[in-house]
Amino acid sequence: QVQLVESGGGLVQAGDSLRLSCTASGRTVGTYGWFRQAPGKEREFVSSIDWSGSVTYYADSVKGRFTISKDNAKNTVYLQMSSLKPEDTAVYYCAGRLYGGPSSNSNHYDYWGQGTQVTVSS
């Protein structure tokens, strides 16, 4: 089993930055993903990173503003969010995939964190 614990969410103003962290325990996770879900909307892909950290995917809506990275020694993945917009407001979920590369498909992930709230005020 894998447990994923997110942290770093909060309330910020438009244009601010925020860094989310997700730490895994239990087993080594190969690929991480970040997804988000805004009120009344379906969960959507944000970003994903492979085991080596050299392959990353981003949703078009966050490309150029968000950066995903990882520290394998700490079993932790980060999502650095910059130039935040009110439309980035959502609960952000960390997901772990034991086998396989980065993916925007939530069905490919085996484990999920509990989510952390990010609220961006205008």
N, CA and C atoms as a LAMMPS dump frame, in Angstrom:
ITEM: TIMESTEP
0
ITEM: NUMBER OF ATOMS
366
ITEM: BOX BOUNDS ff ff ff
-5.0000000000000000e+02 5.0000000000000000e+02
-5.0000000000000000e+02 5.0000000000000000e+02
-5.0000000000000000e+02 5.0000000000000000e+02
ITEM: ATOMS id mol type element x y z
1 1 1 N 0.827 -1.199 0
2 1 2 C 0 0 0
3 1 3 C 0.865 1.253 0
4 2 1 N 0.319 2.297 -0.565
5 2 2 C 0.993 3.589 -0.616
6 2 3 C 0.07 4.633 -0.013
7 3 1 N 0.626 5.458 0.826
8 3 2 C -0.114 6.606 1.341
9 3 3 C 0.514 7.876 0.795
10 4 1 N -0.314 8.753 0.288
11 4 2 C 0.135 10.032 -0.251
12 4 3 C -0.457 11.145 0.605
13 5 1 N 0.393 12.034 1.062
14 5 2 C -0.057 13.135 1.909
15 5 3 C 0.379 14.449 1.285
16 6 1 N -0.61 15.266 0.924
17 6 2 C -0.335 16.574 0.336
18 6 3 C -0.264 17.646 1.411
19 7 1 N 0.45 18.698 1.091
20 7 2 C 0.505 19.869 1.954
21 7 3 C 0.837 21.087 1.114
22 8 1 N 0.636 22.252 1.701
23 8 2 C 1.035 23.479 1.026
24 8 3 C -0.086 24.316 0.454
25 9 1 N -1.302 23.815 0.519
26 9 2 C -2.414 24.611 0.004
27 9 3 C -2.694 25.815 0.883
28 10 1 N -3.549 26.698 0.382
29 10 2 C -3.904 27.87 1.161
30 10 3 C -4.649 28.891 0.345
31 11 1 N -4.81 30.053 0.943
32 11 2 C -5.501 31.169 0.303
33 11 3 C -4.469 32.204 -0.121
34 12 1 N -4.449 32.525 -1.408
35 12 2 C -3.508 33.51 -1.93
36 12 3 C -4.251 34.452 -2.86
37 13 1 N -3.557 35.516 -3.239
38 13 2 C -4.136 36.479 -4.181
39 13 3 C -3.667 36.17 -5.595
40 14 1 N -4.432 36.623 -6.548
41 14 2 C -4.053 36.447 -7.942
42 14 3 C -2.655 37.015 -8.174
43 15 1 N -1.846 36.243 -8.898
44 15 2 C -0.478 36.654 -9.174
45 15 3 C 0.543 36.091 -8.203
46 16 1 N 0.073 35.56 -7.087
47 16 2 C 0.967 34.99 -6.086
48 16 3 C 1.451 33.606 -6.506
49 17 1 N 2.352 33.079 -5.697
50 17 2 C 2.888 31.735 -5.919
51 17 3 C 2.597 30.858 -4.709
52 18 1 N 2.617 29.56 -4.968
53 18 2 C 2.365 28.59 -3.919
54 18 3 C 3.055 27.297 -4.312
55 19 1 N 3.582 26.565 -3.352
56 19 2 C 4.198 25.273 -3.642
57 19 3 C 3.487 24.175 -2.888
58 20 1 N 3.005 23.211 -3.626
59 20 2 C 2.389 22.03 -3.029
60 20 3 C 3.418 20.916 -2.929
61 21 1 N 3.294 20.125 -1.876
62 21 2 C 4.152 18.96 -1.686
63 21 3 C 3.291 17.723 -1.495
64 22 1 N 3.841 16.606 -1.895
65 22 2 C 3.159 15.326 -1.712
66 22 3 C 4.222 14.293 -1.374
67 23 1 N 4.08 13.691 -0.21
68 23 2 C 5.048 12.698 0.247
69 23 3 C 4.41 11.323 0.286
70 24 1 N 5.116 10.359 -0.281
71 24 2 C 4.618 8.987 -0.334
72 24 3 C 5.281 8.137 0.732
73 25 1 N 4.507 7.232 1.281
74 25 2 C 5.053 6.259 2.226
75 25 3 C 4.459 4.898 1.909
76 26 1 N 5.199 3.871 2.254
77 26 2 C 4.723 2.517 2.053
78 26 3 C 5.437 1.789 0.938
79 27 1 N 5.44 2.36 -0.243
80 27 2 C 6.118 1.76 -1.387
81 27 3 C 6.677 2.868 -2.252
82 28 1 N 7.601 2.501 -3.078
83 28 2 C 8.169 3.482 -3.998
84 28 3 C 7.214 3.727 -5.158
85 29 1 N 6.922 4.969 -5.386
86 29 2 C 6.039 5.35 -6.484
87 29 3 C 6.877 5.706 -7.699
88 30 1 N 6.492 5.176 -8.849
89 30 2 C 7.266 5.439 -10.061
90 30 3 C 6.925 6.777 -10.684
91 31 1 N 5.651 7.011 -10.883
92 31 2 C 5.18 8.218 -11.543
93 31 3 C 4.187 8.945 -10.632
94 32 1 N 4.313 10.254 -10.601
95 32 2 C 3.379 11.072 -9.84
96 32 3 C 2.559 11.944 -10.789
97 33 1 N 1.375 12.245 -10.335
98 33 2 C 0.556 13.198 -11.069
99 33 3 C -0.123 14.139 -10.101
100 34 1 N -0.444 15.312 -10.607
101 34 2 C -1.278 16.265 -9.867
102 34 3 C -2.556 16.485 -10.665
103 35 1 N -3.664 16.41 -9.975
104 35 2 C -4.97 16.689 -10.564
105 35 3 C -5.662 17.716 -9.684
106 36 1 N -6.714 18.325 -10.202
107 36 2 C -7.464 19.284 -9.397
108 36 3 C -8.941 19.183 -9.722
109 37 1 N -9.739 19.578 -8.756
110 37 2 C -11.177 19.567 -8.942
111 37 3 C -11.777 20.816 -8.338
112 38 1 N -12.377 21.614 -9.191
113 38 2 C -13.058 22.822 -8.747
114 38 3 C -14.513 22.49 -8.432
115 39 1 N -15.159 23.309 -7.609
116 39 2 C -16.56 23.04 -7.262
117 39 3 C -17.447 22.94 -8.502
118 40 1 N -18.223 21.87 -8.565
119 40 2 C -19.14 21.689 -9.68
120 40 3 C -18.505 21.206 -10.961
121 41 1 N -17.204 20.923 -10.916
122 41 2 C -16.507 20.471 -12.123
123 41 3 C -15.89 19.099 -11.893
124 42 1 N -15.549 18.462 -12.993
125 42 2 C -14.897 17.162 -12.89
126 42 3 C -13.412 17.349 -12.578
127 43 1 N -12.843 16.3 -12.028
128 43 2 C -11.415 16.33 -11.756
129 43 3 C -10.649 16.431 -13.061
130 44 1 N -9.626 17.276 -13.1
131 44 2 C -8.855 17.469 -14.32
132 44 3 C -7.366 17.33 -14.055
133 45 1 N -6.684 16.922 -15.095
134 45 2 C -5.241 16.734 -15.035
135 45 3 C -4.539 18.079 -14.954
136 46 1 N -3.465 18.125 -14.151
137 46 2 C -2.642 19.318 -14.049
138 46 3 C -1.226 19.044 -14.559
139 47 1 N -0.586 18.023 -13.992
140 47 2 C 0.799 17.76 -14.379
141 47 3 C 1.191 16.352 -13.955
142 48 1 N 2.247 15.835 -14.569
143 48 2 C 2.734 14.499 -14.24
144 48 3 C 4.23 14.437 -14.471
145 49 1 N 4.899 13.563 -13.74
146 49 2 C 6.357 13.444 -13.833
147 49 3 C 6.766 11.984 -13.685
148 50 1 N 7.783 11.586 -14.435
149 50 2 C 8.214 10.195 -14.398
150 50 3 C 9.216 9.959 -13.271
151 51 1 N 9.667 8.716 -13.16
152 51 2 C 10.564 8.331 -12.074
153 51 3 C 11.854 9.153 -12.07
154 52 1 N 12.401 9.358 -13.243
155 52 2 C 13.68 10.05 -13.316
156 52 3 C 13.543 11.552 -13.121
157 53 1 N 12.343 12.051 -13.317
158 53 2 C 12.15 13.492 -13.237
159 53 3 C 12.428 14.211 -14.543
160 54 1 N 12.793 13.468 -15.559
161 54 2 C 13.174 14.093 -16.817
162 54 3 C 12.01 14.219 -17.795
163 55 1 N 10.929 13.515 -17.54
164 55 2 C 9.758 13.582 -18.417
165 55 3 C 8.609 14.182 -17.633
166 56 1 N 8.097 15.282 -18.135
167 56 2 C 6.999 15.974 -17.459
168 56 3 C 5.912 16.341 -18.458
169 57 1 N 4.703 16.302 -18.017
170 57 2 C 3.547 16.716 -18.819
171 57 3 C 2.805 17.819 -18.052
172 58 1 N 2.21 18.72 -18.808
173 58 2 C 1.414 19.782 -18.201
174 58 3 C 0.127 19.983 -18.996
175 59 1 N -0.921 20.333 -18.283
176 59 2 C -2.131 20.768 -18.961
177 59 3 C -1.858 22.129 -19.602
178 60 1 N -2.492 22.39 -20.712
179 60 2 C -2.278 23.658 -21.408
180 60 3 C -2.585 24.849 -20.51
181 61 1 N -3.552 24.679 -19.623
182 61 2 C -3.99 25.786 -18.78
183 61 3 C -2.95 26.214 -17.75
184 62 1 N -1.972 25.355 -17.48
185 62 2 C -0.969 25.686 -16.46
186 62 3 C 0.444 25.745 -17.036
187 63 1 N 0.588 25.404 -18.294
188 63 2 C 1.908 25.385 -18.914
189 63 3 C 2.548 26.763 -18.851
190 64 1 N 3.788 26.797 -18.398
191 64 2 C 4.498 28.064 -18.274
192 64 3 C 4.314 28.729 -16.924
193 65 1 N 3.356 28.278 -16.14
194 65 2 C 3.112 28.853 -14.818
195 65 3 C 3.404 27.853 -13.694
196 66 1 N 3.159 26.585 -13.944
197 66 2 C 3.378 25.551 -12.935
198 66 3 C 4.6 24.715 -13.312
199 67 1 N 5.309 24.246 -12.282
200 67 2 C 6.458 23.378 -12.494
201 67 3 C 6.385 22.203 -11.537
202 68 1 N 6.469 21.009 -12.087
203 68 2 C 6.481 19.805 -11.264
204 68 3 C 7.913 19.311 -11.115
205 69 1 N 8.236 18.836 -9.936
206 69 2 C 9.568 18.296 -9.682
207 69 3 C 9.453 17.243 -8.592
208 70 1 N 10.526 16.516 -8.387
209 70 2 C 10.483 15.471 -7.369
210 70 3 C 11.839 15.269 -6.72
211 71 1 N 11.792 14.729 -5.516
212 71 2 C 12.992 14.371 -4.774
213 71 3 C 12.825 12.914 -4.394
214 72 1 N 13.466 12.036 -5.135
215 72 2 C 13.29 10.607 -4.894
216 72 3 C 13.805 10.189 -3.52
217 73 1 N 14.828 10.852 -3.051
218 73 2 C 15.379 10.509 -1.732
219 73 3 C 14.36 10.772 -0.622
220 74 1 N 13.471 11.723 -0.875
221 74 2 C 12.451 12.068 0.114
222 74 3 C 11.079 11.509 -0.253
223 75 1 N 11.014 10.789 -1.374
224 75 2 C 9.726 10.265 -1.856
225 75 3 C 8.675 11.365 -1.933
226 76 1 N 9.107 12.498 -2.433
227 76 2 C 8.241 13.683 -2.444
228 76 3 C 8.202 14.299 -3.831
229 77 1 N 7.011 14.718 -4.209
230 77 2 C 6.821 15.449 -5.458
231 77 3 C 6.285 16.835 -5.117
232 78 1 N 6.685 17.81 -5.919
233 78 2 C 6.304 19.194 -5.675
234 78 3 C 5.56 19.745 -6.888
235 79 1 N 4.712 20.7 -6.623
236 79 2 C 4.075 21.46 -7.694
237 79 3 C 4.247 22.934 -7.356
238 80 1 N 5.167 23.573 -8.042
239 80 2 C 5.388 25.006 -7.863
240 80 3 C 4.411 25.741 -8.759
241 81 1 N 3.563 26.551 -8.156
242 81 2 C 2.539 27.274 -8.907
243 81 3 C 2.831 28.762 -8.839
244 82 1 N 2.937 29.385 -9.984
245 82 2 C 3.224 30.806 -10.058
246 82 3 C 2.14 31.501 -10.872
247 83 1 N 2.104 32.81 -10.742
248 83 2 C 1.108 33.612 -11.486
249 83 3 C -0.287 33.012 -11.349
250 84 1 N -0.64 32.728 -10.135
251 84 2 C -1.913 32.053 -9.896
252 84 3 C -3.092 32.928 -10.297
253 85 1 N -4.125 32.274 -10.791
254 85 2 C -5.335 32.938 -11.246
255 85 3 C -6.533 32.409 -10.443
256 86 1 N -7.58 33.192 -10.36
257 86 2 C -8.777 32.706 -9.642
258 86 3 C -9.283 31.364 -10.184
259 87 1 N -9.116 31.147 -11.476
260 87 2 C -9.576 29.885 -12.061
261 87 3 C -8.71 28.683 -11.666
262 88 1 N -7.612 28.92 -10.952
263 88 2 C -6.806 27.827 -10.421
264 88 3 C -7.373 27.313 -9.093
265 89 1 N -8.369 28.001 -8.572
266 89 2 C -8.981 27.584 -7.321
267 89 3 C -9.581 26.202 -7.45
268 90 1 N -9.155 25.304 -6.566
269 90 2 C -9.621 23.912 -6.624
270 90 3 C -9.007 23.14 -5.467
271 91 1 N -9.488 21.937 -5.294
272 91 2 C -8.791 20.986 -4.433
273 91 3 C -7.785 20.257 -5.311
274 92 1 N -6.543 20.262 -4.883
275 92 2 C -5.467 19.642 -5.657
276 92 3 C -5.137 18.284 -5.055
277 93 1 N -5.094 17.294 -5.923
278 93 2 C -4.838 15.924 -5.513
279 93 3 C -3.529 15.41 -6.097
280 94 1 N -2.789 14.738 -5.259
281 94 2 C -1.594 14.04 -5.695
282 94 3 C -1.975 12.596 -6.009
283 95 1 N -1.408 12.048 -7.061
284 95 2 C -1.689 10.668 -7.446
285 95 3 C -0.393 9.936 -7.729
286 96 1 N -0.379 8.649 -7.422
287 96 2 C 0.81 7.841 -7.634
288 96 3 C 0.536 6.642 -8.518
289 97 1 N 1.454 6.386 -9.4
290 97 2 C 1.336 5.266 -10.32
291 97 3 C 2.56 4.387 -10.133
292 98 1 N 2.329 3.124 -9.781
293 98 2 C 3.457 2.246 -9.495
294 98 3 C 4.244 1.907 -10.757
295 99 1 N 3.537 1.627 -11.839
296 99 2 C 4.208 1.223 -13.074
297 99 3 C 3.648 2.03 -14.232
298 100 1 N 4.482 2.394 -15.142
299 100 2 C 4.05 3.186 -16.282
300 100 3 C 4.528 4.614 -16.161
301 101 1 N 4.554 5.291 -17.279
302 101 2 C 5.063 6.647 -17.335
303 101 3 C 4.011 7.686 -17.035
304 102 1 N 4.372 8.953 -17.187
305 102 2 C 3.447 10.048 -16.93
306 102 3 C 2.187 9.931 -17.783
307 103 1 N 1.082 10.313 -17.196
308 103 2 C -0.185 10.194 -17.897
309 103 3 C -1.147 11.246 -17.4
310 104 1 N -1.99 11.714 -18.31
311 104 2 C -3.043 12.657 -17.942
312 104 3 C -4.348 11.936 -17.607
313 105 1 N -4.334 10.627 -17.713
314 105 2 C -5.526 9.829 -17.456
315 105 3 C -5.564 9.408 -15.991
316 106 1 N -6.561 9.896 -15.277
317 106 2 C -6.638 9.603 -13.848
318 106 3 C -6.816 8.107 -13.583
319 107 1 N -7.345 7.371 -14.533
320 107 2 C -7.553 5.931 -14.342
321 107 3 C -6.243 5.153 -14.309
322 108 1 N -5.168 5.78 -14.73
323 108 2 C -3.864 5.106 -14.754
324 108 3 C -3.16 5.146 -13.399
325 109 1 N -3.707 5.882 -12.461
326 109 2 C -3.054 6.048 -11.173
327 109 3 C -3.639 5.094 -10.135
328 110 1 N -2.746 4.58 -9.301
329 110 2 C -3.128 3.56 -8.335
330 110 3 C -3.487 4.123 -6.966
331 111 1 N -2.898 5.237 -6.616
332 111 2 C -3.095 5.781 -5.273
333 111 3 C -3.353 7.285 -5.35
334 112 1 N -4.128 7.758 -4.377
335 112 2 C -4.505 9.162 -4.34
336 112 3 C -4.363 9.719 -2.932
337 113 1 N -3.975 10.985 -2.867
338 113 2 C -3.963 11.674 -1.6
339 113 3 C -5.345 12.207 -1.258
340 114 1 N -5.437 12.848 -0.115
341 114 2 C -6.723 13.34 0.365
342 114 3 C -7.08 14.704 -0.223
343 115 1 N -6.121 15.361 -0.815
344 115 2 C -6.363 16.653 -1.436
345 115 3 C -6.004 17.815 -0.531
346 116 1 N -5.635 18.914 -1.147
347 116 2 C -5.34 20.14 -0.416
348 116 3 C -5.992 21.306 -1.16
349 117 1 N -6.621 22.179 -0.424
350 117 2 C -7.389 23.274 -1.022
351 117 3 C -6.473 24.43 -1.414
352 118 1 N -6.64 24.898 -2.622
353 118 2 C -5.964 26.105 -3.095
354 118 3 C -7.051 27.082 -3.509
355 119 1 N -7.016 28.252 -2.909
356 119 2 C -7.994 29.284 -3.219
357 119 3 C -7.247 30.54 -3.644
358 120 1 N -7.582 31.046 -4.821
359 120 2 C -6.934 32.239 -5.361
360 120 3 C -7.986 33.334 -5.464
361 121 1 N -7.774 34.398 -4.733
362 121 2 C -8.725 35.5 -4.751
363 121 3 C -8.307 36.544 -5.786
364 122 1 N -9.289 37.218 -6.341
365 122 2 C -8.999 38.211 -7.396
366 122 3 C -8.737 39.582 -6.805
